[in-house]
Amino acid sequence: MPLPLAFAIKQPMFSTYFALWFGYLAILLIFGLLLKKRVRNVDDFFFASRKLKASPMSFSLAASWIGATSILVVTDEACRQGLGSLWLVGIPAWLTVVLMAIALAKPMRRSSGFALQELLEARYGSAMRRLASLVIFWYLLMLAASQLVALGTFLKLFLQRDYYFSLIIGLLAVLIYTSLGGLISVVTNDLFQSFFLLTGLMILFLTLLIKINNLGGLAQLEASFWPYLGLFSNIKKNSLMALSFTLAWLISPIAWQRVHAAQNLVTARKGLWLTSIIFAIIYPIISFLGILGRRFYEPENEGSPLLAWLIMNGPIANWLKGLLFIAIVAAILSTLDTAINSSCLFLSREIIGLSQRNFLTQPLRFSRLTNLAVGFLAFLVATQFRNILQTIGLASEIMAEGLFIPVVAMFFLRGQAKLAGLLSLSLGTFFSLGSFLSGAGFIKVTWPTWPVSLPYGLALSLFGFGLGLLMAKLWKNKTTQIDDHK
């Protein structure tokens, strides 16, 4: 769809954005080259030598979480529905890290690998662990793809280049510095990027407040704005999205990886609590950016990203436009690099079983090659989807519908329930896979779309679990009767 005339970029500003983009990438690549010498083994590559302190862990996790959905999608939703947009990412993100700090940090630290996978194997068997690993890897791959979609879409507007060109140059830069420095590089770059992200958002928030005050004060906002300040507008759809994200993020390896990389349990919990404070501050600001930005957003430009429009044509200084451009790019890259590194970790450790493959004489080189392979797969997915929210929604759906029921149930089981776990995972995953194929246009079947599909998928997963328990009980009774006859 062609951009409105008022949304077009003038050539001088285009040249500035092009220079900013490649200058920023150069800095990230320099970080990767400098940090390469600190990566001596696979543990350094994936867990930053397990020496992260609370503050670096917190800011890195926050930067990884506040990605394309948080910045671009939430501000657009806030422009349409106000503070109700907090349910989209802000509330589930805050709730996830709080629950992790209270209940999950300790069991996460008990294992040198993935505590979740070990628990699943103990309750449901090794086949369940392998299938769950495939589901989680697919989630991480979709998460990386959602950030690539955002990066390609955003850069296309500013660099005036083809979507695929923008996609490729962004991905190549991330693959280079993540392959060189692993999680050490990711954390260092995320700290650097979080500075631009948080600084840019705070300055834009204050700038819009001042501009609105100069126009007559907040009281001059249209009366129609004030209903948008209600937190519970559009609550049915918003609550389903919040539930989908929370269920998925609680069992997502991204936060688990940071907890493992912390120095100890106390440090990990401090990092999670500090992250919750950052979320409690920054997510309301992101929503208010959408509400305040609506005052300046021209109706004919609806359909274009609000923040992109504000950077190009908003009532802000040119120096701030450059800072905001870097801030948005930083938000996307900080989530993309984390998703790729975690995907690589999961593919190497859980699916391929790198830690058990003694014949691999160069595991670090193999991990770097796996990192490149993950990036290529994410690129293929990103070419099929152009909607950021749809892509990340499908990612969370497969985790919530496939794994949530078995994960919750395993804490209440007294013994093994292999059949119940496998049926629950299989039915929930099959349903979410149908949503994915339908959304990608691969199948022409009427299928409930995310987030409306979430209750159906959860119900199907629960049905599979109950059916598995029943079948196992009937089989046990039948076996007992046969033994009695003997």
C-alpha positions in Angstrom: 0.0 0.0 0.0 1.6 3.3 -1.0 2.2 5.8 1.8 0.2 9.0 2.1 1.9 12.0 0.6 2.3 13.7 4.0 4.1 10.5 5.2 6.8 10.6 2.5 10.4 11.1 3.5 12.5 13.9 2.0 15.8 12.9 0.5 18.1 14.8 2.9 16.3 13.2 5.9 16.5 9.8 4.2 20.3 10.2 3.9 20.5 11.1 7.6 18.5 8.0 8.6 20.6 5.8 6.3 23.8 7.1 7.9 22.4 6.7 11.4 21.4 3.1 10.6 24.7 2.0 9.3 26.6 3.9 12.0 24.6 2.2 14.7 25.2 -1.2 13.1 28.9 -0.5 13.0 29.0 0.2 16.7 27.1 -3.1 17.4 29.5 -5.0 15.2 32.5 -3.5 17.0 31.1 -4.6 20.3 30.8 -8.1 18.9 34.4 -8.2 17.7 35.7 -6.9 21.0 33.7 -9.4 23.0 34.6 -12.4 20.8 37.8 -13.0 22.8 35.7 -13.4 26.0 33.8 -16.3 24.5 36.0 -19.4 25.1 33.4 -22.2 25.4 29.7 -23.0 24.9 28.9 -21.9 28.5 30.3 -18.5 27.7 28.4 -18.4 24.5 25.0 -19.2 26.0 25.1 -18.1 29.6 27.7 -15.3 29.7 29.9 -17.4 32.1 27.1 -17.3 34.6 28.5 -14.0 36.1 25.6 -11.5 35.4 24.9 -9.1 38.2 21.4 -7.9 39.0 21.5 -4.6 37.1 22.9 -5.9 33.8 20.5 -8.9 34.0 17.6 -6.6 34.6 18.3 -4.0 31.9 19.2 -6.7 29.4 15.9 -8.6 30.1 13.9 -5.4 29.9 15.5 -4.4 26.6 14.8 -7.9 25.3 11.2 -7.7 26.4 10.4 -4.2 25.1 10.6 -5.1 21.4 8.5 -4.4 18.4 5.2 -5.3 20.0 5.9 -3.1 23.0 6.9 -0.1 21.0 5.1 -0.1 17.6 2.0 -2.1 18.2 1.2 -0.9 21.8 1.4 2.8 20.8 -0.9 2.1 17.8 -3.3 0.3 20.1 -3.1 3.0 22.7 -4.0 5.5 20.0 -7.1 3.5 19.3 -8.1 2.3 22.8 -6.0 4.2 25.3 -4.8 2.6 28.5 -6.5 -0.7 27.6 -3.4 -1.3 25.5 -1.6 -2.1 28.8 -3.2 -5.5 28.6 -1.4 -6.3 25.4 2.1 -6.5 26.7 2.6 -4.4 29.8 0.5 -6.2 32.3 1.4 -9.8 31.2 5.1 -8.8 31.1 5.0 -7.3 34.6 3.0 -10.3 35.9 5.4 -12.8 34.4 8.6 -11.5 36.0 6.8 -11.1 39.4 5.6 -14.7 39.3 9.1 -15.8 38.3 10.7 -13.8 41.1 8.3 -15.3 43.7 7.8 -18.9 42.6 10.0 -19.9 39.6 13.5 -18.5 40.2 14.5 -21.2 42.7 13.5 -24.2 40.6 15.1 -22.6 37.5 18.4 -22.4 39.3 18.3 -26.0 40.4 19.3 -27.3 37.0 22.3 -26.6 34.9 20.1 -27.0 31.8 16.4 -26.5 31.5 14.5 -27.2 34.7 11.2 -27.1 32.8 12.3 -29.8 30.4 13.6 -32.0 33.2 10.4 -31.8 35.1 8.4 -32.6 31.9 10.5 -35.7 31.4 10.1 -36.8 35.0 6.3 -36.6 34.8 5.7 -37.5 31.1 8.8 -39.3 29.8 11.5 -38.6 27.3 9.2 -38.4 24.3 7.3 -35.5 26.0 10.6 -33.7 26.5 11.6 -33.9 22.9 8.1 -32.8 21.6 8.0 -29.9 24.1 11.4 -28.8 22.9 10.2 -28.6 19.3 7.2 -26.5 20.5 9.4 -24.1 22.4 11.9 -23.8 19.6 9.1 -23.0 17.2 7.9 -20.3 19.6 11.3 -18.7 19.8 11.6 -18.9 16.0 8.3 -17.1 15.6 9.4 -14.5 18.2 12.5 -13.8 16.2 10.4 -13.6 13.0 8.0 -11.1 14.5 11.0 -8.8 15.3 12.3 -9.2 11.7 8.8 -8.3 10.4 9.0 -5.1 12.5 12.5 -4.3 11.4 11.8 -4.8 7.7 8.6 -2.7 7.9 10.2 0.1 10.0 13.4 0.4 7.9 11.5 0.2 4.7 9.8 3.5 5.6 12.9 5.3 6.6 15.5 3.9 4.2 13.2 3.9 1.2 14.4 0.4 0.3 12.6 -2.8 -0.5 11.2 -4.8 2.5 13.5 -7.7 1.8 16.5 -5.6 1.5 15.7 -3.9 4.9 15.1 -7.4 6.4 18.4 -8.8 5.2 20.7 -6.1 6.2 19.2 -5.9 9.7 19.4 -9.7 10.1 23.0 -10.0 8.9 24.2 -7.4 11.5 22.5 -9.2 14.3 23.8 -12.6 13.2 27.3 -11.3 13.0 27.5 -9.9 16.6 25.5 -12.7 18.2 27.6 -15.3 16.5 30.8 -13.6 17.6 30.0 -12.9 21.2 27.0 -15.0 22.1 25.0 -14.0 25.2 27.9 -11.8 26.3 27.5 -9.8 23.2 23.7 -9.8 23.4 23.7 -8.5 27.0 26.4 -5.8 26.3 24.5 -4.6 23.2 21.2 -4.7 25.0 22.6 -2.5 27.8 23.8 -0.1 25.1 20.5 -0.3 23.3 18.4 0.1 26.5 20.1 3.5 27.0 18.8 4.8 23.6 15.4 3.1 24.1 14.6 4.4 27.6 16.1 7.8 27.0 14.3 8.3 23.7 10.9 7.2 25.0 11.2 9.5 28.1 12.2 12.5 26.1 9.4 11.9 23.6 6.8 11.6 26.4 7.9 14.9 28.0 8.1 16.6 24.6 4.5 15.6 23.7 3.3 16.8 27.1 5.0 20.2 26.6 3.6 20.5 23.1 0.1 19.7 24.2 0.4 22.2 27.1 1.5 24.9 24.6 -1.6 24.2 22.5 -3.8 24.9 25.5 -3.2 22.3 28.1 -4.4 18.8 28.6 -7.9 20.1 29.1 -8.0 21.0 25.4 -7.8 17.4 24.4 -11.0 16.3 22.7 -13.7 15.0 25.1 -13.5 11.7 23.1 -10.0 11.2 24.5 -11.1 10.6 28.0 -12.9 7.3 27.6 -9.6 6.1 26.2 -8.1 6.5 29.7 -10.1 3.5 31.0 -8.0 0.5 31.7 -10.9 -1.9 31.0 -12.0 -0.9 27.6 -12.3 -3.8 25.1 -11.6 -6.1 28.1 -12.7 -9.4 26.5 -10.2 -9.3 23.6 -7.5 -7.7 25.7 -7.8 -10.2 28.5 -7.4 -13.1 26.1 -4.3 -11.5 24.6 -2.9 -10.9 28.1 -3.6 -14.5 29.1 -2.0 -15.9 26.0 1.2 -13.9 26.5 1.4 -14.6 30.2 1.0 -18.3 29.8 3.6 -18.4 27.0 6.2 -16.1 28.7 6.1 -18.0 32.0 7.6 -21.0 30.2 9.6 -19.1 27.7 13.4 -19.9 27.8 14.4 -16.2 27.3 13.9 -15.2 31.0 15.0 -18.6 32.1 18.3 -18.1 30.3 18.9 -14.8 32.1 18.1 -16.4 35.4 20.7 -19.2 34.7 23.2 -16.6 33.6 23.0 -14.7 37.0 25.6 -15.1 39.6 23.3 -16.8 42.1 19.7 -17.2 43.2 19.7 -13.9 45.2 21.1 -12.0 42.2 18.5 -13.6 39.9 15.6 -12.5 42.1 16.9 -9.0 42.5 17.2 -8.8 38.7 13.7 -10.0 38.2 12.3 -7.5 40.8 14.2 -4.6 39.2 12.8 -5.6 35.8 9.3 -5.5 37.3 9.9 -1.9 38.4 11.2 -0.9 35.0 8.1 -2.5 33.4 5.8 -0.7 35.8 7.3 2.6 34.7 8.0 2.2 31.0 4.8 0.4 29.8 2.4 3.1 31.0 4.6 5.7 29.3 4.5 3.7 26.1 0.7 3.7 26.3 0.5 7.4 27.0 2.7 8.1 24.0 -0.1 6.6 21.9 -2.7 8.6 23.7 -0.8 11.9 23.5 0.4 11.2 19.9 -3.2 10.9 18.8 -3.5 14.7 19.3 -1.0 15.3 16.5 -1.8 12.3 14.3 -3.4 13.3 11.0 -6.5 11.2 10.1 -5.3 10.6 6.5 -2.2 8.8 7.9 -4.1 6.2 9.9 -2.8 2.8 9.0 0.8 4.0 9.2 2.7 3.3 12.5 2.1 6.2 14.9 5.7 6.4 16.2 7.1 6.3 12.7 4.8 9.2 11.7 5.8 11.2 14.8 9.5 10.7 14.0 9.0 11.8 10.4 6.4 14.6 10.7 5.7 15.1 14.4 6.2 18.4 16.3 9.6 17.5 17.6 13.2 18.7 17.1 15.3 17.1 14.4 17.9 15.9 16.9 15.2 14.0 18.8 13.9 12.4 15.6 17.4 10.8 15.1 17.5 9.6 18.7 14.0 8.2 18.4 14.9 6.4 15.2 17.8 4.7 17.0 15.5 4.0 20.0 13.0 2.1 17.9 15.7 0.2 16.1 17.3 -0.6 19.4 14.0 -2.0 20.8 13.6 -4.3 17.8 17.2 -5.5 17.7 17.4 -6.1 21.5 14.5 -8.6 21.2 15.7 -10.1 17.9 19.2 -10.9 19.2 17.9 -12.5 22.3 15.3 -14.6 20.4 18.0 -15.8 18.0 20.5 -16.6 20.8 17.9 -18.5 22.8 16.7 -20.3 19.8 20.2 -21.4 19.1 20.7 -22.5 22.7 17.5 -24.6 22.6 18.3 -26.1 19.2 21.8 -27.0 20.3 21.1 -28.3 23.8 17.6 -29.7 23.7 16.9 -30.8 20.2 20.3 -31.7 18.8 21.7 -32.5 22.2 25.0 -30.7 21.9 26.0 -31.3 25.5 25.9 -35.0 24.9 27.5 -35.1 21.5 31.1 -35.9 22.4 32.1 -36.4 18.8 31.6 -32.7 18.1 35.2 -31.6 18.6 34.4 -27.9 18.1 31.1 -27.3 19.9 31.6 -23.5 20.0 32.0 -23.4 16.2 28.9 -25.6 15.8 26.9 -23.3 18.1 27.8 -20.3 15.9 26.8 -22.2 12.7 23.5 -23.1 14.5 23.0 -19.4 15.2 23.2 -18.6 11.5 20.8 -21.4 10.7 18.2 -20.1 13.2 18.5 -16.6 11.6 17.8 -18.1 8.1 14.7 -20.0 9.4 13.4 -16.8 11.1 13.9 -15.0 7.8 11.8 -17.6 5.9 9.0 -17.2 8.4 9.2 -13.4 8.2 8.6 -13.5 4.5 5.2 -15.2 5.0 3.9 -12.7 7.6 3.8 -8.9 7.5 1.7 -8.4 10.7 3.8 -8.0 13.9 1.0 -8.7 16.3 -0.3 -11.7 14.4 3.2 -13.2 14.3 4.0 -12.8 18.0 0.4 -13.9 18.8 0.8 -17.1 16.9 4.1 -17.6 18.8 2.5 -17.3 22.2 -0.5 -19.4 21.1 1.5 -22.5 20.4 3.1 -22.3 23.8 -0.1 -21.6 25.8 -2.2 -24.2 24.1 0.4 -26.8 23.7 2.3 -26.7 27.0 0.4 -24.8 29.7 -2.0 -27.6 30.7 0.8 -30.3 31.0 3.1 -27.8 32.9 0.5 -26.9 35.4 -0.7 -30.5 35.8 2.7 -31.9 36.5 2.9 -30.0 39.8 -0.2 -31.9 41.1 0.6 -35.4 39.8 1.9 -38.0 42.2 3.3 -40.2 39.5 3.9 -40.4 35.8 1.2 -39.7 33.2 2.9 -40.2 29.9 -0.2 -40.7 27.8 -2.0 -37.7 29.3 0.9 -35.4 28.7 1.4 -36.5 25.1 -2.3 -36.2 24.2 -2.6 -32.8 25.8 0.5 -31.5 24.1 -0.4 -33.0 20.7 -4.0 -31.8 20.6 -3.2 -28.3 21.8 -0.2 -28.0 19.4 -2.3 -29.4 16.5 -5.0 -26.7 17.1 -2.4 -23.9 17.3 -0.7 -25.2 14.2 -4.0 -25.0 12.4 -4.2 -21.3 13.3 -0.7 -20.8 12.0 -1.3 -22.5 8.7 -4.6 -20.7 8.3 -3.0 -17.3 9.1 -0.2 -18.0 6.6 -2.8 -18.9 4.0 -1.5 -22.4 3.5 -4.9 -24.0 4.2 -8.3 -22.7 3.2 -10.2 -23.7 6.3 -12.3 -21.5 8.5 -10.4 -21.5 11.8 -10.7 -19.4 15.0 -8.1 -16.7 14.9 -5.9 -15.6 17.8 -6.7 -14.5 20.5 -10.3 -15.8 20.2 -8.8 -19.2 19.5 -7.1 -19.4 22.8 -10.0 -20.9 24.9 -10.7 -23.5 22.3 -7.0 -24.6 22.2 -6.8 -24.7 26.0 -10.0 -26.7 26.2 -8.8 -29.2 23.6 -5.5 -29.6 25.5 -7.4 -30.1 28.7 -9.6 -32.7 27.1 -6.5 -34.5 25.8 -5.1 -34.6 29.3 -8.2 -36.0 30.8 -8.6 -38.5 28.1 -5.1 -39.7 28.6 -5.6 -40.2 32.3 -8.8 -42.1 31.7 -7.2 -44.3 29.1 -4.3 -45.0 31.3 -6.6 -45.9 34.2 -8.7 -48.3 32.0 -5.5 -49.9 30.7 -4.2 -50.4 34.3 -7.5 -51.9 35.4 -7.5 -54.3 32.4 -3.9 -55.3 33.1 -4.8 -55.9 36.7 -7.7 -58.1 35.8 -5.5 -60.2 33.4 -2.9 -60.7 36.1 -5.7 -61.8 38.6 -6.9 -64.4 36.1 -3.4 -65.8 35.8 
